[in-house]
Amino acid sequence: MQAAQRLSQFPHAGRLAEVKQMISKYLCSDCVVRIEHTPRVVDRHVRWQPWGQTFFALRDATPLIDEIVACRAKFPTHTIRLCAERLRPQSRLVFWV
């Protein structure tokens, strides 16, 4: 499974709440989540750069939201995405934030 969703006007408080809700809804405790960013999305073969630490077994979305905000502060024009994979590599979920 793969999904992508763009969120504009980030980090508007309403958008942060929306991202937090998506994380809480879709990311359960058996996921590995990482934040990636790129200066330009041209096609499917873009090189994404990792940001911060990788999150394992999330129970609360707050630390992940804090890292997204930090990445946005450092790279305000970059496209940011979250990559989540189950510990068993069966499915993958991608959000563009």
Summary of the structure (lengths in Angstrom):
residues: 97
radius of gyration: 12.6
end to end distance: 18.2
largest distance: 34.1
contacts: 244
relative contact order: 0.28
helix: 28%
strand: 30%
